Amino acid sequence: MLPVGIARIRVVLYACQPMHSNAQPLAPLRTFAEARDWTIVAELIDMAPHEVPLTERPLRPRLIEFIDSGQTDGVVTSAWSSTEEKIRR
């Protein structure tokens, strides 16, 4: 339980997986966020190969919308994501 006046961190879970995959890419992200008592405000899965740049993925505009509107404090994604890739425009 958080002290009075301290808000929980709001996050969007974001994963990318190839079409026709049976993987559960959000499960480890959900576990990570829940272990930190973060509030999950959205779960987004882009159905595209990992090689597709973030700027070309279909759900990128929705992810940016969450960030720009202040609806989220952060994005939780998996380790395979390039650290050099920028989410921001």
N, C-alpha and C positions, 0 to 999 in steps of 0.2 A: 504494500500500500504506500502510495506517495504522500509526502507531507502536504498539508493544505496549501493551495496556491501554486503547486508545481504540476504542470501539465505533462501528460504522457507524450512521448515522441510518436509522431504519426508518420508511417512509412507506406510506400507503395512497393509491393513485391513485383519484380520484373524478370521474366525469363524469355529465352528464345530457344525454340526447338524446331527441328526439321518436321515437315509435314509427315504424317503417317507414323509418328513415333509414339510409343506407348509409355514413354518416360513420364514421371511425375515431377517436373522441374520445380514446382513451387513448394513441395513438401519440405526440403531442407531449408529453404528460405523462410518458410512459415515457422519452423522449429527455431531458427536463429532469432527471428523477431520476437516470438513468444517468450523465449528464454530471457529476453531483456525487458519484458513487459511493455513492448512497444505496441501501439495501436495500428493495426493493418487497415488502411483506408481503401486499398484497391489491390487487386491481383491481375496482372497483365501477362499474357503469354503471346509473343509474336511467333507465328507459325512460319518460320523461315530458317534456312541453313545458317549456322553460326558465322559463316563467311560473309553474309550480307552485312554491309556497314550499317551501323545504328541509324545513320541519317536516311537510309533507304527502307527501314522497317516500317510496316504499316501502323503499329501502335505508338511510334515515337511521338506524333503530335499529341496523343492523349497523355503520355507520360510528361511531356513538356507542359501541358495544360495543368496537371496536378502541381507541378513545381511553380509555374508562373502565378497561379492563382492563390498560392499559399495553403493549398489543401493538404500538403505533405511537407514534412521536415526533412525527408530523405528517401532514398531508393535503395532497396536491398536486392542485390542481384548475385549471380553465382561467380565463382572465381575465374571461370574461363573468359569472362569479359575483359577486353583489352583495357589496361589502365591508361593507355594513351588516348583512347576514344573519348570524345567529349559528348556529354548529354546535351549541354547547352548549345544554342545556336552559335 
